[in-house]
Amino acid sequence: MDEPDLRLRALTYGLVVELGQAPTADEVAEAGGLSRDEVLSGWRRLHEQHALVLDPATDEIRMANPFSAVPTSYRVRADGRWWYANCAWDAFGICAALHTDGRIETACPDCGDALEIDVRGQRPDDESLLFHCLVPAARWWDDIVFT
Amino acid sequence: MNLFRSEEHIERWLAGRAPGATISVTTLSELAHAWWSDRLPPEWEPRTRELNQAVLHRLGLTGAFWRLA
């Protein structure tokens, strides 16, 4: 990953936190004094290196891990805002990335019961819950949206 | 990568599919903090596969299932 792409990534993630959602290519271009094409080509390189995930239909951001650019079943209250996470791992990851406590709201995929977890000092308040990862680590990036 | 109420709920959700790996939510939180806490500073640089594997290893996430590509 070369220096311009690292700067583009830093700018993109900075805007995620500033805006409370993933920025569009136009927003990043304006903030960075870049052309839209420069942003899109840089994002494609970052996507190939798993530094973010693009929506193939729009070329816009789908995931700026641990943040999701689209609504998911993992909502996180942290740093005074609601965020969407890509999965349970990323839900805790949002608290970790923002270095703050938070609240995770989701539902058990089996029974549909609401699961609400407060994260305080990096620990969940309900320690009885379990995390299941279906896909082996070597295949996580075969289809990261499914993973 | 989901949270469940119990092993029973995981088994029912799998509906005959081969299971992956199950860990406690406490370990998940430790993993998430070890994995993601460095992502926002502008000076972030990608970690090597070996460093990522070491994060998993420190939490006892070893064996073929947790071996990164």
Backbone of each chain as ProteinMPNN parsed JSONL, in Angstrom:
{"seq_chain_A": "MDEPDLRLRALTYGLVVELGQAPTADEVAEAGGLSRDEVLSGWRRLHEQHALVLDPATDEIRMANPFSAVPTSYRVRADGRWWYANCAWDAFGICAALHTDGRIETACPDCGDALEIDVRGQRPDDESLLFHCLVPAARWWDDIVFT", "coords_chain_A": {"N_chain_A": [[0.864, -1.191, 0.0], [0.786, 2.047, -1.041], [1.98, 5.42, -0.267], [0.156, 7.548, -1.149], [-2.244, 6.06, -1.286], [-2.526, 5.228, 1.358], [-2.943, 7.725, 2.496], [-5.368, 8.403, 1.297], [-7.004, 6.428, 2.351], [-6.873, 7.114, 5.085], [-8.071, 9.633, 4.991], [-10.636, 8.891, 4.118], [-11.565, 7.222, 6.228], [-11.45, 9.102, 8.271], [-13.511, 10.78, 7.49], [-15.662, 9.049, 7.717], [-15.961, 8.904, 10.494], [-16.33, 11.613, 11.084], [-18.671, 12.277, 9.65], [-20.427, 10.356, 10.479], [-21.211, 8.325, 8.937], [-20.473, 6.364, 5.965], [-18.522, 8.142, 3.613], [-19.365, 9.549, 0.391], [-17.874, 9.077, -2.879], [-17.664, 11.557, -4.08], [-17.727, 13.28, -1.877], [-15.345, 12.624, -0.592], [-13.547, 13.325, -2.576], [-13.9, 16.097, -2.696], [-13.13, 16.84, -0.098], [-10.473, 16.1, -0.1], [-9.269, 17.406, -2.161], [-9.148, 16.106, -4.594], [-9.773, 14.424, -7.744], [-12.887, 12.865, -8.697], [-12.385, 10.504, -10.093], [-9.789, 9.921, -9.279], [-10.249, 9.3, -6.6], [-11.943, 7.054, -6.874], [-10.298, 5.231, -8.262], [-8.252, 4.915, -6.407], [-9.693, 3.887, -4.235], [-10.411, 1.449, -5.372], [-7.948, 0.124, -5.436], [-7.486, -0.023, -2.677], [-9.605, -1.633, -1.973], [-8.867, -4.017, -3.244], [-6.775, -4.676, -1.628], [-7.982, -5.263, 0.689], [-8.505, -3.193, 2.46], [-10.735, -1.671, 2.551], [-14.174, -2.138, 1.531], [-15.821, -2.229, -1.505], [-18.993, -1.498, -3.048], [-19.916, -3.433, -5.687], [-21.797, -2.671, -7.541], [-22.073, 0.05, -7.485], [-19.647, 1.275, -7.051], [-19.267, 2.701, -4.765], [-18.598, 2.93, -1.179], [-19.027, -0.062, 0.635], [-18.267, -1.353, 2.935], [-16.41, 0.058, 5.515], [-14.511, -1.269, 7.279], [-14.483, -1.487, 10.8], [-17.021, -0.485, 10.25], [-20.242, -0.399, 8.709], [-21.566, 0.599, 5.591], [-24.137, 0.329, 4.914], [-27.468, -0.401, 6.129], [-27.619, -2.891, 8.687], [-28.13, -5.893, 10.662], [-26.827, -5.361, 12.958], [-26.664, -2.922, 15.179], [-25.018, -0.167, 16.617], [-24.516, 1.854, 19.386], [-22.437, 4.415, 19.981], [-20.059, 6.805, 21.022], [-21.868, 8.892, 20.971], [-23.483, 8.467, 18.743], [-25.484, 6.475, 16.422], [-24.422, 3.57, 14.773], [-23.909, 1.303, 12.027], [-22.784, -2.04, 12.064], [-20.8, -4.562, 10.405], [-20.996, -7.151, 11.278], [-21.121, -9.32, 14.207], [-18.567, -9.329, 15.312], [-17.485, -6.962, 14.238], [-19.237, -5.189, 15.435], [-18.466, -5.017, 18.142], [-16.021, -4.115, 17.399], [-16.446, -1.503, 16.536], [-16.796, -0.069, 18.921], [-14.227, -0.521, 19.837], [-12.604, 0.703, 17.868], [-13.379, 3.348, 18.123], [-12.618, 3.777, 20.646], [-14.259, 3.691, 22.967], [-16.978, 3.161, 25.301], [-20.06, 1.37, 24.661], [-23.211, 0.419, 23.121], [-24.686, -2.465, 21.906], [-27.073, -3.556, 19.634], [-28.964, -6.202, 18.505], [-30.288, -9.245, 17.075], [-30.976, -12.604, 18.0], [-30.053, -14.881, 15.561], [-31.367, -17.282, 15.335], [-33.758, -17.477, 17.024], [-34.757, -14.947, 16.964], [-35.044, -13.28, 19.107], [-34.491, -10.218, 20.792], [-31.214, -9.006, 21.334], [-29.327, -7.245, 23.538], [-26.517, -5.565, 24.282], [-24.411, -4.089, 26.554], [-21.32, -2.472, 26.372], [-18.716, -2.071, 28.434], [-15.751, -0.689, 29.446], [-14.416, -2.334, 27.653], [-15.65, -4.76, 28.008], [-18.385, -7.033, 27.649], [-21.692, -6.721, 29.043], [-23.372, -8.883, 29.308], [-22.347, -11.961, 29.65], [-23.088, -14.417, 28.818], [-23.677, -14.92, 26.228], [-22.991, -16.31, 22.929], [-20.617, -16.439, 20.268], [-20.687, -17.241, 16.921], [-18.765, -18.295, 14.226], [-19.037, -18.998, 10.98], [-17.54, -19.388, 8.646], [-14.331, -20.561, 7.734], [-11.171, -19.013, 8.635], [-9.33, -18.763, 6.529], [-10.938, -18.41, 4.36], [-12.369, -16.099, 4.628], [-12.217, -13.787, 3.045], [-13.085, -14.639, 0.607], [-15.749, -14.171, 0.099], [-16.617, -11.568, 1.47], [-18.875, -10.208, 2.293], [-20.78, -12.219, 2.742], [-19.369, -13.65, 4.707]], "CA_chain_A": [[0.0, 0.0, 0.0], [1.709, 3.181, -1.118], [1.656, 6.576, 0.578], [-1.106, 8.204, -1.532], [-3.399, 5.23, -0.924], [-2.676, 5.314, 2.816], [-3.565, 9.027, 2.799], [-6.771, 8.323, 0.88], [-7.699, 5.611, 3.342], [-6.997, 7.905, 6.312], [-9.08, 10.666, 4.722], [-11.934, 8.229, 4.045], [-11.967, 6.827, 7.58], [-11.708, 10.323, 9.034], [-14.848, 11.27, 7.117], [-16.652, 8.138, 8.31], [-16.18, 9.318, 11.885], [-16.848, 12.987, 11.1], [-20.034, 12.328, 9.113], [-21.276, 9.336, 11.092], [-21.557, 7.361, 7.889], [-19.43, 6.304, 4.932], [-18.624, 9.242, 2.651], [-19.418, 9.23, -1.034], [-16.637, 9.409, -3.596], [-17.656, 13.013, -4.295], [-17.382, 13.938, -0.608], [-13.909, 12.415, -0.354], [-12.825, 14.118, -3.574], [-13.946, 17.507, -2.288], [-12.355, 17.028, 1.139], [-9.052, 15.851, -0.319], [-8.763, 18.115, -3.332], [-8.884, 15.083, -5.601], [-10.872, 14.211, -8.675], [-13.68, 11.676, -8.386], [-11.696, 9.338, -10.661], [-8.649, 9.588, -8.404], [-10.792, 8.619, -5.413], [-12.461, 5.727, -7.24], [-9.195, 4.313, -8.589], [-7.59, 4.615, -5.131], [-10.574, 2.974, -3.485], [-10.322, 0.095, -5.967], [-6.703, -0.5, -4.947], [-7.688, -0.339, -1.26], [-10.516, -2.786, -1.968], [-8.089, -5.217, -3.607], [-5.89, -4.998, -0.504], [-8.851, -5.531, 1.845], [-8.485, -2.069, 3.389], [-12.152, -1.336, 2.608], [-14.93, -2.994, 0.61], [-16.69, -1.442, -2.375], [-20.195, -2.093, -3.632], [-19.585, -3.575, -7.108], [-22.83, -2.079, -8.394], [-22.039, 1.518, -7.464], [-18.273, 1.73, -6.773], [-19.213, 3.416, -3.486], [-18.157, 2.074, -0.073], [-19.973, -0.993, 1.262], [-17.737, -1.537, 4.293], [-15.137, 0.624, 5.967], [-14.506, -2.132, 8.456], [-15.644, -2.289, 11.178], [-18.284, 0.2, 9.974], [-20.979, -0.76, 7.502], [-22.179, 1.749, 4.926], [-25.549, 0.019, 4.68], [-28.095, -0.938, 7.344], [-27.44, -4.312, 8.976], [-28.821, -6.307, 11.896], [-25.985, -4.989, 14.109], [-26.63, -1.479, 15.431], [-24.119, 0.139, 17.729], [-24.535, 3.222, 19.906], [-21.102, 4.711, 20.507], [-19.569, 8.154, 20.771], [-22.997, 9.795, 20.742], [-24.16, 8.224, 17.458], [-25.783, 5.106, 16.037], [-23.656, 3.08, 13.631], [-24.155, -0.084, 11.64], [-21.598, -2.889, 11.959], [-20.968, -5.619, 9.402], [-21.24, -8.443, 11.947], [-20.949, -9.204, 15.664], [-17.145, -8.961, 15.56], [-17.34, -5.545, 13.929], [-20.022, -4.389, 16.385], [-17.511, -4.717, 19.213], [-14.927, -3.387, 16.776], [-16.751, -0.07, 16.484], [-16.409, 0.46, 20.241], [-12.762, -0.579, 19.923], [-12.012, 1.7, 16.978], [-13.676, 4.679, 18.653], [-12.071, 3.802, 22.016], [-15.336, 4.146, 23.831], [-18.016, 2.201, 25.648], [-21.15, 1.436, 23.699], [-24.347, -0.5, 23.263], [-24.92, -3.219, 20.675], [-28.428, -4.081, 19.532], [-29.143, -7.125, 17.391], [-31.258, -10.282, 17.408], [-30.471, -13.961, 17.81], [-30.488, -15.305, 14.211], [-32.214, -18.469, 15.433], [-35.101, -17.269, 17.579], [-35.209, -13.583, 16.703], [-35.115, -12.474, 20.325], [-33.56, -9.079, 20.84], [-30.01, -9.104, 22.166], [-28.823, -5.892, 23.8], [-25.28, -5.746, 25.055], [-23.642, -2.884, 26.89], [-19.88, -2.706, 26.428], [-18.118, -1.135, 29.402], [-14.357, -1.056, 29.694], [-14.087, -3.387, 26.682], [-16.288, -6.035, 28.371], [-19.844, -7.071, 27.497], [-22.357, -6.906, 30.343], [-23.981, -10.217, 29.313], [-21.264, -12.857, 29.235], [-23.633, -15.742, 28.507], [-23.9, -15.059, 24.784], [-21.95, -17.003, 22.162], [-20.322, -15.947, 18.915], [-20.395, -18.335, 15.991], [-18.163, -17.91, 12.948], [-19.312, -20.151, 10.114], [-16.555, -19.533, 7.557], [-12.937, -20.619, 8.213], [-10.421, -17.761, 8.435], [-8.659, -18.735, 5.215], [-11.917, -18.1, 3.302], [-13.162, -14.915, 4.978], [-12.259, -12.769, 1.985], [-13.671, -15.176, -0.636], [-17.001, -13.418, -0.033], [-16.589, -10.905, 2.787], [-20.234, -9.819, 2.698], [-21.372, -13.42, 3.334], [-18.635, -13.95, 5.948]], "C_chain_A": [[0.899, 1.238, 0.0], [1.15, 4.402, -0.363], [0.362, 7.285, 0.15], [-2.343, 7.375, -1.163], [-3.608, 5.211, 0.591], [-3.329, 6.636, 3.208], [-5.044, 9.023, 2.429], [-7.581, 7.511, 1.887], [-7.926, 6.409, 4.628], [-8.062, 8.995, 6.15], [-10.48, 10.047, 4.739], [-12.427, 7.846, 5.437], [-12.239, 8.05, 8.461], [-13.094, 10.874, 8.746], [-15.949, 10.347, 7.644], [-16.998, 8.615, 9.719], [-16.796, 10.714, 11.948], [-18.322, 13.035, 10.692], [-20.988, 11.362, 9.822], [-21.762, 8.318, 10.095], [-20.463, 7.379, 6.83], [-19.607, 7.468, 3.954], [-18.786, 8.723, 1.23], [-18.068, 9.581, -1.667], [-16.543, 10.92, -3.813], [-17.251, 13.757, -3.023], [-15.883, 13.8, -0.313], [-13.092, 13.264, -1.328], [-12.779, 15.592, -3.15], [-13.057, 17.75, -1.066], [-10.854, 16.918, 0.885], [-8.46, 16.607, -1.484], [-8.374, 17.16, -4.448], [-10.018, 15.063, -6.607], [-11.638, 12.958, -8.241], [-12.982, 10.416, -8.906], [-10.495, 8.922, -9.818], [-9.127, 8.845, -7.153], [-11.218, 7.201, -5.785], [-11.321, 4.754, -7.566], [-8.415, 3.95, -7.324], [-8.409, 3.65, -4.298], [-10.5, 1.554, -4.054], [-9.055, -0.612, -5.514], [-6.846, -0.886, -3.471], [-8.608, -1.546, -1.101], [-9.737, -4.073, -2.253], [-7.166, -5.643, -2.469], [-6.661, -5.166, 0.812], [-8.799, -4.416, 2.884], [-9.867, -1.411, 3.492], [-12.846, -2.198, 1.555], [-15.883, -2.116, -0.188], [-17.923, -2.238, -2.782], [-19.946, -2.212, -5.134], [-20.602, -2.904, -8.033], [-22.679, -0.563, -8.499], [-20.631, 2.099, -7.384], [-18.173, 2.566, -5.506], [-18.831, 2.425, -2.385], [-19.308, 1.218, 0.437], [-19.573, -1.234, 2.718], [-16.473, -0.704, 4.443], [-14.938, -0.048, 7.326], [-13.86, -1.424, 9.655], [-17.006, -1.656, 10.868], [-18.924, -0.337, 8.696], [-21.604, 0.497, 6.908], [-23.667, 1.527, 4.675], [-26.151, -0.538, 5.968], [-27.883, -2.446, 7.471], [-28.214, -4.649, 10.244], [-27.977, -6.013, 13.135], [-25.905, -3.473, 14.216], [-25.804, -1.221, 16.681], [-24.282, 1.608, 18.106], [-23.171, 3.499, 20.533], [-20.717, 6.124, 20.116], [-20.705, 9.093, 20.357], [-23.759, 9.594, 19.449], [-24.56, 6.757, 17.351], [-24.99, 4.776, 14.775], [-24.202, 1.717, 13.236], [-22.821, -0.808, 11.536], [-21.879, -4.01, 10.96], [-21.339, -6.961, 10.016], [-21.009, -8.224, 13.443], [-19.524, -8.764, 16.009], [-16.971, -7.459, 15.343], [-18.143, -4.662, 14.883], [-19.152, -4.025, 17.592], [-16.35, -3.887, 18.674], [-15.186, -1.896, 16.669], [-16.424, 0.59, 17.826], [-14.886, 0.514, 20.356], [-12.132, 0.532, 19.091], [-12.216, 3.113, 17.513], [-13.148, 4.857, 20.077], [-13.106, 4.336, 23.0], [-16.211, 2.964, 24.244], [-19.132, 2.304, 24.62], [-22.245, 0.445, 24.005], [-24.597, -1.153, 21.907], [-26.341, -3.761, 20.7], [-28.516, -4.967, 18.295], [-30.225, -8.127, 17.79], [-30.604, -11.634, 17.184], [-30.956, -14.451, 16.44], [-31.385, -16.537, 14.23], [-33.63, -18.109, 15.854], [-35.631, -15.858, 17.346], [-35.326, -12.719, 17.94], [-34.085, -11.35, 20.286], [-32.395, -9.38, 21.766], [-29.465, -7.687, 22.31], [-27.646, -6.015, 24.749], [-24.653, -4.383, 25.307], [-22.177, -3.272, 26.992], [-19.284, -1.627, 27.322], [-16.687, -1.577, 29.675], [-13.933, -2.266, 28.885], [-14.757, -4.726, 27.02], [-17.793, -5.959, 28.152], [-20.512, -7.318, 28.847], [-23.065, -8.258, 30.434], [-22.952, -11.194, 28.759], [-21.767, -14.239, 28.861], [-23.762, -15.978, 27.004], [-22.712, -15.741, 24.111], [-21.828, -16.385, 20.782], [-19.999, -17.147, 18.037], [-19.905, -17.766, 14.663], [-18.271, -19.125, 12.029], [-18.174, -20.443, 9.137], [-15.136, -19.587, 8.129], [-12.152, -19.373, 7.807], [-9.794, -17.664, 7.045], [-9.61, -18.332, 4.095], [-12.733, -16.858, 3.603], [-13.296, -13.951, 3.807], [-12.718, -13.345, 0.646], [-14.975, -14.437, -0.946], [-17.218, -12.733, 1.309], [-17.989, -10.49, 3.212], [-20.935, -11.022, 3.328], [-20.704, -13.741, 4.669], [-19.179, -13.121, 7.106]], "O_chain_A": [[1.678, 1.448, 0.93], [0.011, 4.401, 0.105], [-0.461, 7.598, 1.011], [-3.37, 7.931, -0.772], [-4.747, 5.182, 1.057], [-4.156, 6.685, 4.119], [-5.874, 9.569, 3.156], [-8.708, 7.873, 2.227], [-9.019, 6.393, 5.193], [-8.852, 9.244, 7.06], [-11.405, 10.621, 5.313], [-13.576, 8.116, 5.786], [-13.145, 8.035, 9.293], [-13.773, 11.373, 9.643], [-17.041, 10.808, 7.977], [-18.168, 8.716, 10.087], [-17.678, 10.971, 12.768], [-19.122, 13.742, 11.306], [-22.206, 11.532, 9.77], [-22.65, 7.523, 10.403], [-19.632, 8.286, 6.795], [-20.724, 7.746, 3.517], [-18.392, 7.6, 0.913], [-17.244, 10.28, -1.077], [-15.456, 11.492, -3.736], [-16.519, 14.744, -3.082], [-15.241, 14.74, 0.156], [-12.075, 13.848, -0.955], [-11.737, 16.242, -3.241], [-12.325, 18.738, -1.005], [-10.056, 17.562, 1.566], [-7.271, 16.468, -1.773], [-7.393, 17.381, -5.158], [-11.091, 15.614, -6.361], [-11.114, 12.11, -7.519], [-12.987, 9.381, -8.238], [-10.214, 7.735, -9.66], [-8.494, 7.889, -6.705], [-10.883, 6.25, -5.079], [-11.377, 3.584, -7.187], [-7.965, 2.814, -7.178], [-7.873, 2.704, -3.722], [-10.524, 0.578, -3.305], [-9.077, -1.812, -5.239], [-6.384, -1.95, -3.06], [-8.416, -2.375, -0.211], [-9.928, -5.087, -1.582], [-6.814, -6.817, -2.351], [-6.074, -5.207, 1.893], [-9.026, -4.666, 4.068], [-10.125, -0.668, 4.439], [-12.19, -2.899, 0.785], [-16.66, -1.351, 0.384], [-17.904, -3.467, -2.851], [-19.779, -1.191, -5.802], [-20.289, -2.604, -9.185], [-23.105, 0.04, -9.484], [-20.442, 3.291, -7.623], [-17.102, 3.091, -5.199], [-18.751, 1.222, -2.631], [-20.418, 1.706, 0.643], [-20.42, -1.309, 3.608], [-15.577, -0.757, 3.6], [-15.174, 0.551, 8.376], [-12.794, -0.825, 9.516], [-18.04, -2.239, 11.195], [-18.237, -0.681, 7.735], [-22.108, 1.353, 7.635], [-24.372, 2.448, 4.265], [-25.432, -1.086, 6.804], [-27.959, -3.18, 6.486], [-28.874, -3.788, 10.826], [-28.366, -6.375, 14.245], [-25.186, -2.818, 13.461], [-25.882, -1.956, 17.665], [-24.196, 2.493, 17.254], [-22.806, 2.865, 21.524], [-21.014, 6.58, 19.012], [-20.529, 9.967, 19.508], [-24.585, 10.427, 19.077], [-24.053, 5.906, 18.082], [-24.896, 5.578, 13.845], [-24.878, 1.058, 14.026], [-21.851, -0.275, 10.996], [-23.03, -4.36, 10.702], [-21.929, -7.811, 9.349], [-20.741, -7.109, 13.891], [-19.315, -7.93, 16.89], [-16.376, -6.771, 16.173], [-17.774, -3.511, 15.116], [-19.109, -2.868, 18.009], [-15.77, -3.068, 19.387], [-14.247, -1.102, 16.707], [-15.846, 1.676, 17.865], [-14.326, 1.466, 20.9], [-11.226, 1.223, 19.557], [-11.342, 3.97, 17.378], [-13.22, 5.948, 20.643], [-12.866, 5.284, 23.747], [-16.185, 1.906, 23.616], [-19.145, 3.223, 23.801], [-22.21, -0.27, 25.007], [-24.705, -0.47, 20.888], [-26.76, -4.362, 21.689], [-28.187, -4.545, 17.186], [-30.986, -7.889, 18.728], [-29.777, -11.791, 16.287], [-32.16, -14.437, 16.183], [-32.086, -16.81, 13.256], [-34.59, -18.396, 15.139], [-36.824, -15.607, 17.513], [-35.673, -11.542, 17.839], [-32.964, -11.521, 19.808], [-32.573, -9.94, 22.848], [-29.179, -7.017, 21.317], [-27.774, -6.506, 25.871], [-24.4, -3.622, 24.374], [-21.831, -4.274, 27.617], [-19.339, -0.437, 27.013], [-16.448, -2.712, 30.088], [-13.187, -3.118, 29.365], [-14.459, -5.732, 26.376], [-18.41, -4.932, 28.437], [-19.973, -8.031, 29.693], [-23.331, -8.733, 31.538], [-22.715, -11.247, 27.553], [-20.968, -15.142, 28.611], [-23.938, -17.115, 26.565], [-21.597, -15.754, 24.632], [-22.796, -15.883, 20.211], [-19.143, -17.965, 18.374], [-20.53, -16.891, 14.064], [-17.657, -20.16, 12.287], [-17.883, -21.601, 8.839], [-14.776, -18.732, 8.938], [-12.428, -18.757, 6.777], [-9.741, -16.582, 6.461], [-9.169, -17.956, 3.01], [-13.705, -16.583, 2.899], [-14.358, -13.366, 3.596], [-12.743, -12.626, -0.352], [-15.266, -14.12, -2.099], [-17.917, -13.255, 2.177], [-18.259, -10.429, 4.412], [-21.616, -10.871, 4.343], [-21.381, -14.066, 5.645], [-18.689, -13.235, 8.229]]}, "seq_chain_B": "MNLFRSEEHIERWLAGRAPGATISVTTLSELAHAWWSDRLPPEWEPRTRELNQAVLHRLGLTGAFWRLA", "coords_chain_B": {"N_chain_B": [[-20.993, -14.291, 11.004], [-22.123, -14.209, 13.91], [-24.074, -13.403, 16.887], [-25.427, -15.476, 19.424], [-27.993, -16.869, 21.581], [-27.398, -19.318, 22.867], [-25.685, -22.539, 22.735], [-27.574, -24.341, 21.83], [-29.249, -22.75, 20.286], [-27.482, -22.095, 18.247], [-27.037, -24.579, 17.031], [-29.597, -25.18, 16.083], [-29.948, -23.091, 14.265], [-27.945, -23.685, 12.436], [-28.991, -25.864, 11.129], [-28.232, -28.437, 10.18], [-26.031, -27.813, 8.643], [-22.42, -27.835, 8.372], [-20.76, -27.012, 11.356], [-18.992, -23.95, 12.249], [-16.8, -22.16, 14.114], [-17.143, -21.644, 17.611], [-17.103, -19.163, 20.061], [-16.806, -17.515, 23.275], [-18.698, -14.553, 24.09], [-17.212, -12.804, 25.511], [-14.564, -13.401, 24.824], [-14.802, -12.712, 22.155], [-15.143, -9.927, 22.361], [-12.647, -9.202, 23.389], [-11.087, -9.993, 21.233], [-12.052, -8.273, 19.22], [-11.276, -5.793, 20.213], [-8.504, -6.086, 20.191], [-8.111, -6.359, 17.485], [-9.273, -4.187, 16.096], [-8.672, -1.735, 17.302], [-6.718, -0.025, 16.389], [-7.475, 1.215, 14.046], [-8.359, 3.79, 13.258], [-6.521, 6.0, 13.622], [-4.597, 8.358, 11.667], [-2.061, 7.483, 10.979], [-2.195, 4.808, 10.56], [-1.172, 1.629, 9.349], [-1.289, -1.223, 7.195], [-1.531, -4.392, 8.795], [0.661, -7.219, 8.876], [0.018, -10.564, 7.664], [1.11, -12.342, 9.487], [1.184, -10.874, 11.885], [-1.538, -10.483, 12.294], [-2.289, -13.14, 12.596], [-0.997, -13.674, 14.957], [-2.474, -12.153, 16.758], [-4.86, -13.61, 16.857], [-3.824, -16.005, 17.854], [-2.928, -15.3, 20.422], [-5.288, -15.168, 21.794], [-6.059, -17.715, 21.975], [-7.14, -18.719, 19.698], [-6.599, -20.956, 17.672], [-5.369, -23.509, 15.396], [-6.63, -25.221, 12.428], [-9.007, -23.972, 11.578], [-8.77, -21.278, 12.26], [-6.674, -20.373, 10.78], [-5.247, -17.938, 8.859], [-5.55, -16.751, 5.451]], "CA_chain_B": [[-20.379, -13.948, 12.281], [-23.302, -13.767, 14.641], [-24.255, -13.685, 18.304], [-26.551, -16.369, 19.71], [-28.315, -17.032, 22.991], [-26.799, -20.516, 23.452], [-25.287, -23.592, 21.784], [-28.806, -24.907, 21.261], [-29.709, -21.847, 19.225], [-26.545, -22.21, 17.122], [-27.305, -25.857, 16.346], [-30.87, -25.067, 15.355], [-29.715, -22.158, 13.147], [-27.112, -24.361, 11.429], [-29.927, -26.718, 10.37], [-27.537, -29.517, 9.505], [-24.767, -27.375, 8.022], [-21.229, -28.063, 9.196], [-20.494, -25.84, 12.199], [-17.7, -23.283, 12.169], [-16.185, -22.098, 15.437], [-17.919, -20.892, 18.59], [-16.325, -18.637, 21.185], [-17.626, -16.703, 24.178], [-18.793, -13.141, 23.713], [-16.108, -12.119, 26.184], [-13.395, -13.55, 23.944], [-15.063, -11.896, 20.955], [-14.869, -8.524, 22.662], [-11.182, -9.066, 23.464], [-10.592, -10.093, 19.854], [-12.407, -7.052, 18.485], [-10.437, -4.682, 20.682], [-7.137, -6.312, 19.709], [-8.091, -6.318, 16.014], [-9.767, -2.957, 15.479], [-8.447, -0.5, 18.064], [-5.723, 0.853, 15.745], [-7.893, 1.482, 12.664], [-8.715, 5.165, 12.899], [-5.444, 7.003, 13.534], [-4.134, 8.568, 10.281], [-0.782, 6.815, 10.72], [-2.434, 3.355, 10.424], [-0.634, 0.881, 8.211], [-1.825, -2.586, 7.243], [-0.753, -5.396, 9.527], [0.991, -8.412, 8.099], [-0.728, -11.768, 8.004], [1.713, -12.939, 10.678], [0.737, -10.122, 13.061], [-2.951, -10.806, 12.507], [-2.37, -14.505, 13.129], [-0.552, -13.614, 16.354], [-3.61, -11.657, 17.544], [-5.744, -14.764, 17.068], [-3.114, -16.989, 18.68], [-2.887, -14.843, 21.822], [-6.601, -15.391, 22.398], [-6.33, -19.152, 21.939], [-7.845, -19.06, 18.458], [-5.561, -21.666, 16.942], [-5.871, -24.644, 14.625], [-6.869, -24.996, 10.997], [-10.129, -23.062, 11.331], [-8.372, -19.884, 12.471], [-5.475, -20.068, 9.993], [-5.561, -16.915, 7.847], [-5.021, -17.003, 4.098]], "C_chain_B": [[-21.447, -13.324, 13.169], [-23.235, -14.103, 16.124], [-25.509, -14.523, 18.5], [-26.759, -16.457, 21.213], [-27.577, -18.212, 23.623], [-26.38, -21.47, 22.339], [-26.509, -24.176, 21.081], [-29.317, -24.044, 20.104], [-28.786, -21.928, 18.002], [-26.858, -23.485, 16.331], [-28.573, -25.781, 15.512], [-30.689, -24.173, 14.116], [-28.898, -22.835, 12.042], [-27.953, -25.295, 10.559], [-29.19, -27.772, 9.537], [-26.261, -29.115, 8.802], [-23.596, -27.688, 8.958], [-20.979, -26.829, 10.053], [-19.133, -25.239, 11.92], [-17.036, -23.339, 13.531], [-17.044, -21.225, 16.336], [-17.001, -20.437, 19.715], [-17.247, -17.795, 22.061], [-17.66, -15.251, 23.699], [-17.686, -12.328, 24.389], [-14.829, -12.199, 25.358], [-13.582, -12.728, 22.677], [-14.725, -10.429, 21.209], [-13.358, -8.266, 22.764], [-10.575, -9.087, 22.059], [-10.846, -8.793, 19.092], [-11.526, -5.888, 18.916], [-8.986, -4.85, 20.225], [-7.03, -6.071, 18.202], [-8.329, -4.924, 15.462], [-9.308, -1.671, 16.15], [-7.463, 0.455, 17.389], [-6.194, 1.381, 14.39], [-8.094, 2.933, 12.291], [-7.569, 6.177, 12.866], [-4.901, 7.121, 12.109], [-2.852, 7.812, 9.952], [-0.942, 5.3, 10.565], [-1.741, 2.802, 9.18], [-1.126, -0.546, 8.321], [-0.901, -3.516, 8.029], [-0.451, -6.573, 8.608], [0.08, -9.559, 8.523], [-0.2, -12.367, 9.31], [1.257, -12.2, 11.948], [-0.736, -10.398, 13.354], [-3.103, -12.21, 13.105], [-1.967, -14.518, 14.606], [-1.666, -13.086, 17.266], [-4.558, -12.809, 17.858], [-5.101, -15.744, 18.047], [-3.139, -16.589, 20.154], [-4.197, -15.097, 22.547], [-6.999, -16.867, 22.35], [-7.065, -19.593, 20.685], [-6.818, -19.665, 17.502], [-6.191, -22.823, 16.17], [-6.249, -24.229, 13.218], [-7.966, -23.962, 10.746], [-9.692, -21.605, 11.368], [-7.124, -19.505, 11.675], [-5.833, -19.12, 8.848], [-4.953, -17.265, 6.498], [-3.774, -16.183, 3.863]], "O_chain_B": [[-21.652, -12.11, 13.185], [-22.461, -14.956, 16.558], [-26.523, -14.313, 17.833], [-25.864, -16.171, 22.008], [-27.169, -18.133, 24.782], [-26.675, -21.248, 21.165], [-26.473, -24.467, 19.886], [-29.76, -24.559, 19.077], [-29.246, -21.84, 16.863], [-26.931, -23.457, 15.103], [-28.615, -26.259, 14.378], [-31.221, -24.475, 13.047], [-29.127, -22.592, 10.858], [-27.65, -25.489, 9.382], [-29.481, -27.971, 8.358], [-25.48, -29.978, 8.401], [-23.764, -27.79, 10.173], [-20.985, -25.711, 9.536], [-18.232, -25.913, 11.423], [-16.743, -24.417, 14.047], [-17.599, -20.214, 15.906], [-16.221, -21.223, 20.252], [-18.337, -17.41, 21.638], [-16.761, -14.792, 22.995], [-17.28, -11.282, 23.883], [-14.106, -11.215, 25.206], [-12.635, -12.119, 22.182], [-14.099, -9.773, 20.377], [-12.858, -7.247, 22.288], [-9.676, -8.309, 21.741], [-9.961, -8.281, 18.406], [-11.082, -5.094, 18.086], [-8.317, -3.867, 19.908], [-5.991, -5.636, 17.706], [-7.689, -4.51, 14.496], [-9.541, -0.594, 15.601], [-7.379, 1.622, 17.771], [-5.389, 1.944, 13.648], [-8.007, 3.28, 11.113], [-7.659, 7.15, 12.118], [-4.756, 6.114, 11.415], [-2.58, 7.529, 8.786], [0.052, 4.581, 10.452], [-1.73, 3.424, 8.118], [-1.359, -1.036, 9.426], [0.325, -3.438, 7.941], [-1.21, -6.877, 7.688], [-0.539, -9.529, 9.586], [-0.977, -12.842, 10.139], [0.978, -12.833, 12.967], [-1.134, -10.531, 14.512], [-3.924, -12.439, 13.993], [-2.522, -15.274, 15.404], [-1.788, -13.519, 18.412], [-5.004, -12.961, 18.995], [-5.759, -16.247, 18.957], [-3.345, -17.43, 21.029], [-4.22, -15.228, 23.771], [-8.14, -17.219, 22.65], [-7.56, -20.718, 20.617], [-6.252, -18.981, 16.649], [-7.39, -23.081, 16.28], [-6.198, -23.052, 12.86], [-7.869, -23.168, 9.811], [-10.187, -20.787, 10.593], [-6.573, -18.422, 11.877], [-6.628, -19.464, 7.974], [-3.962, -17.99, 6.42], [-3.182, -16.254, 2.787]]}, "name": "protein", "num_of_chains": 2, "seq": "MDEPDLRLRALTYGLVVELGQAPTADEVAEAGGLSRDEVLSGWRRLHEQHALVLDPATDEIRMANPFSAVPTSYRVRADGRWWYANCAWDAFGICAALHTDGRIETACPDCGDALEIDVRGQRPDDESLLFHCLVPAARWWDDIVFTMNLFRSEEHIERWLAGRAPGATISVTTLSELAHAWWSDRLPPEWEPRTRELNQAVLHRLGLTGAFWRLA"}
